[in-house]
């Protein structure tokens, strides 16, 4: 049986602590929640028993959040840490990340912000501690990029890997440029993403940086992962795979679904042939189960449409606790797209309409 994570919430406002406790109770992992209203109390609790995550406010009397985090990082280096604050300040954010925290979030107010907050916390609790990139706390480079984009950040991510270094520029949650040695743009992004370990630093935004990357961050991550996988597959046993820009061949035949995955918020794409159930998928974790669900769902709606003489189904959206999905049909093929659950239904509908138009063209 898996061990429940222990989460410590630190805030001087007791009412907010109870509200956050109720929010975190919704997490699928169902962590054990403890609270503290002062930095001294929080450190005492951390010393008394092991915790998986500390979520701290910044503005508190006597000992503020940054002081607490300084002590925590020294005494409990393996503890995951997150800041949740109403203070929107780039300097605070930069200092906190430089100290090695895992996540810096504004206190959630809207339902979408609450969903994003819960997604981020659940992701932190589910990450392994081995390897990865470190400020002080270990994490994957993909995690860092996704968090910057999902939090709509404007910043510069500096990454070092031994003698190598690179930078990725973000503007309002979008990747706009990257550079590494003599590479720039998407080539530099793929190069940086090929590094498995290293160190990172979040720098202030560079509003004057010209944009050279226009692909969505989901598309960039998917294409980079595909290039790395294909490079690894073609390396003889016992040899190391070169990075995508160091001699590794470009993808010989990109999946026809890849262009559909480049829209913001897309997590996977799948087509299913209605007649025999054969499918093609891009980035789906359990494609067989999804394809069966798509086929059964579309068959039922076709029967319903025939019975009501309502004509062909134009588009169907479903909002779920783990992700959102949308379905459209064309001749004998059905298209299923999975979206991040933080997207609103209107945005899912709008994006799916664009994807369907591109798919049909």
N, C-alpha and C positions, 0 to 999 in steps of 0.2 A: 504494500500500500504506500502511495506517495506521501511524503511529509508535507504538511501545510506550511506555506511561507508565513513568516511573521513580519508585519509591517508596523513601523512606528511613525505616527503622525505628530508633528510638532508645530503648535500654533498657540499664541497667547489668548485667542478667542475661543472659548469653550463651545459656543454655539456653532462656530464653523467646524470645529473638530467633530462634533456629532453629525453635521451634515456630510463631511467627507467620509466619516465612518459608514454612513448609509450608502454613499456612492460606491465605495470600495467593496461593500458587501455584494454588489451585483457582479463582481468579476467571476469568470468561469472557474478560476483556481481557488476561489473562496479562501483568501488568506485570513490569518488571525490578526485582528487589528488592535493595536495598543495606542494610547494617546499620552501626550505630555504637553503641559502649558508653559514650560520654561526650559531653557537650554540645560540647566543643571539637572533637572528631572530627567530629561531625555538621555543625557550621558550616563546617569545612574542606571537607567533601565538597560541601556546598551551594554553596560558592564555586568549586569546581573544575568543576562541570558542572550543567546544568539538571535539576531534578526537578519532578515534578507534585504530589507529596504528601509531607509529613512526618508520621509517626505517632510521638508522643513519650510516654514515661512521665513522671510528675511527680516521684516520689521518687527522686532520684539524688544521689550525693555530689558535692561541689565545686560544680557548676553544676546546679541543679534544672531541672525541665521548664519552669516558668514563666519562669525567667531565659532559658532557651534561646528560648522563644517570643517573649519581648520583643525579643530581638536579631533573630530571624528575621522578625518582622512589620515591623521597620524596614528591614532589609537586602534582604528578598525579599518585597515586598508582594503579588505575584501568586501566591506559593506557597500551595497549600491545606494546611491544618494540622488534625490531629486529635490529641486527647489520649486515651490509653488507660491507665487507672490502677486500682489496687485500693483507692484512697482514696475512700471515699464521703463527700464533704463538700460541702455546698451552697455554702460560701464559695469553695472552690477552683473549683467549677463556674462560679459567677457571675463570678469574676475571669477565668477562661479565656475565657468567651464575650465578656466586655467587651473583651478583647484582640483579638477578631476571629477566633478559631478557628472552624473549620467544624463540628467534631463533638467531643463529650465523651462517652466511653464507659467503662464499667467493664470490666476485663479479663474476657474470656469464659471461662466454666467449663463450662457445659452445651452440648449439641449445638444447642439452640435459640438460645442466646446467641452461639455461633460463627456460625450461619447469619445472625443479625441483624447481627453485626459485618461479615461479608463483604458482605452486601447494602448496608450503609451505605458501605463503602469503594468498592465498585464504582459506586455512585451518585455519589459525589464525583468519581471519575475520569472519569465520563461527562458531567459538567455543563460547559456552555459558560461562558465568563468574561464575556460581554457583558451589561450591564444587571443587573437584579436588586436585591436588598437587601444592604446591607453593614453588617457590624460593621466589619471591615477587608476581609474576604474576601467576594466576591460569591456570592449564592445566591438562589434564588427563595423567595418567602414560603411557597409550598406545601411546599417542602423543609423549611423551618424547622418548620412545623406538624407535618408527618409525623414528623420526627425526635423532636420532643417527645413525640408520642403513642406512637410505636413503642418509645421508650426508657422508657415508663411514668413520665414525669417529672411532678412537681408544681412548677409555676412560673408566672410571669406574663410574657407576651411583650409588651413595649412596642414599638409601631411608630410611627414618625413619617414623614410625607410632606409636606415643606414646612411650612406652617402647621397642617396636620392632624395629629392624633395619635389613637391608639387602643390598647386593651389587650385581650389574650386570656388568660383564666385556664385553667390545666390542673390536673387533680387525678388522679394515678395514671394518666397517659396519656390522659385523657379531657378534651375541651373542655367546660367547665362554664359559662362566661359570657364575654361580650365587651361592650365599650362604646367608642363613638366619638362625640364631640360629644353630640348629643341622642338618639343611638340606643343600644340595648342589645340583648343576646341575639343571636339569629340575624341580625337585621337589621344589627347592628353588625359581626358577623363577615363578612357578605357585603360590607359597605362597605369594611372593611379589606382584604379579599382583592381588591378591585377596583383597589387601588393597585399600579402596576407597578414603582415604584422607591421608595427611601426608606432609612431606617436602622432597626435593631432593637436591642433590649437585653433580655437574659434577667434577670428580677428574681426574688428569692426567692418561694417559694410563699406564698399567702394562704389558710391553712386555714379562715378564718372566712367566706370569700366564699360567698354562697348560690348554689346552682345554678339557672340559668334555661334552660340548653341541655341537652336530653336526647337529641338526635340524635347518632349516631356521627360521628366526624370524617370518615370516608369519605363518609357521606351529606352532611355539610356542604360538603365540597369539591366533590362532584359537583353538588349543587344550585346552589352559587355559580357554578361554571363554566358550567352550563347557562343561568343567568340572565344572565351576562355575554355569552355567545355570542348569545343571542337579542336582547339589547339592542343589540349591535354590528350584527347583521343588519338591524335596523330603522332604523338611523341613515342619513340621506341622505349620499351621497358628499361628502366635503369637510368634514363636521361631526364633532365628537367625540362619542363615545358617553357618555351620563350613566351614573353608577354605578347599581346596582340600586335604591338608595333615593333617587335624585335624578331621578325622573321616568321611569326605565326601566320598561316594563310588566313585571308578573310573568309567569312562564311561562304561556302561554295554555292549554296542555294538557300537563301533566307526563306523561312516559312512564309507562305502567303498571308498568314494571320498576323505577322509581326507589325505591319503598318497599322493594323487596327488596334494594337496594344499601346500605341504611342500617345493616345489621348489621356489627359490628366484623370487620375482616379481609377484607371483600369488595372485590375489585378490578374485577370486571365481572360482568354478568348477561346471559344470552341465552336466548330461547325459539326453538325450531325446530319447524316443522310436519313431522311424519314423512312425510306423504303427498306433499308437493311440495317440501320443503326451504326454504320461505319462512321468514324469521327476523326477529326483532326483537331489537336489542341495546342495551345501556347500558354505555358506557365501554370496550367491547372495542376494542383497537387494530387487530386484523385480523379483523373479524367474518366475512368470507366464508370464510376458511380454517377458522375455529373452527366455523362452522355446518356445513361439509362434514364435519369430523371428528366432530361430535356426531351427525349423521345416520347416518354409517357405523357409528360405535361402537354406537349404540342398535339399529340394524338387526341387527348381529351378535349382540348379547345377546338380542334377541327371538328370533332363529333358535335360539340356544343354549337359551334357556328353553323354547321349544316342543319341541326335540329331547329335552330332559331331563324334560319335563313338570313343570317347576319353577314354572310360573306367571309372573306379570308381575314384572319387575325393580322392586324397591322403591327402592333407592338405590345409587349407585356412587361411590366416591371414588378419586381418583388423586393421588399425591404426586410432583411433578416438581421439577427443579432450578431452574426459573424461577418457577413458581407451582403451586398445588394446584387441582384442579378436582373438582367433584362434579356428578352427574347424577341426575335423577329424571324420571319420565314420568307424564303424565296424559292419557288418551284419545289424541288424535292429536298431542299437543304434548310436547316434551321440554324440560326446563329444565336449563341449564348455568350453574354459578356458579364464577367464578374467585376463589381466595383467595390472600392473601399467603403466601409460602412459609415464613414463620416460624411459622405456626400448626401445632400438632400435629394428627395424624390424628383424635384423639378430639375436639378442638375443631372441626375441619372437619365431622366427622360430626354433632356436636351442633348447630352453627350451621345446617348444611344442613337438618336436620330441622325447625328453626324456620322457615326460609325456605320450605321445601316446604309446610308447613302454611299459611303466609300466602298463598302462591301459589295453593293449592287453594281457599282460602276466597272 
